[in-house]
Amino acid sequence: MNAGPESEQPHLADPLLDAVAVAARELRDVEEQHRASANRLADALLSAHRGGFTWSEVASAADLGSAETARVRAYRAQDADVPPSLRWRRERGSAPRPSSSESAEGLSVSEAAKRLKVSRKTVYARIRAGKLKASKDDAGRTRVLLDQE
């Protein structure tokens, strides 16, 4: 029997279901191509920035609108500095996130930023620098432990 791609996929009983199966395979292929392209772009963005170009210059070359967009796109594709909501979606798809638990230790990043009178970015920077202690709750969100500063 021929071992071509057509024979690998059994035909379903109904032509409508066959069309669904074909469309789903095509979508998976396109999504994989998109992921590969996003990773290539991220590598190029990071290489240019590490090569001495500012994020503004990199964003302009990639036609990305802003330096922050270029930086975020580069690091997200590399899984560095990924926000919890995006990390959750990548790992679990559309599964609902657990609601924020009042008993979770520490403060949310937003709550900590308000209390410290700084931005959320500053809170994350202080966590990375070891100036603030943090943990993750059941939903993967960062919880800031201000009592242990």
Steps between C-alpha positions, in 0.01 A plus 500: 500500500620853426650670809438856382348773718149422376516142629627610844173676579190279507200643320210576729149384425369846418650746249425786739712335770772438240497874427530576872796262536677652198443856625629407847818348352554809285455727802749299706752525216454877471526543879827305502635718217392810695681379815815432298482845338440668838805323642714607204382860545570483875852369435562780249362766737711377789811468283462856373449634852796303637697627201471854633180631343241664723153348527369806312734431209410132502126581509538741209686241291232238571215750447369424849368834618687535829813396684287331765322291237834382360635416845188317611469306175864395517484377858156341480606279213805401701283427808685758707303763689174332398202638694299240693191535281694424182694218670166348615356515148810341348505219754127435539322650200153628579470326837368752755751636748425448867359811658733704714502356848477741791703253703790511251815620665619851413360772277433511129758690297248783449423519873871502585566771240228720650625446852862574403393789273687359201402343168432129443816489286701630795354230725600230249848657466543499879392135512756408232769699685417319825383817675148360541399145583227338293322170454242357260140419590304199368413687181863590430462865599785679670435582866728758661608442858551851640541385860828336404671801337 
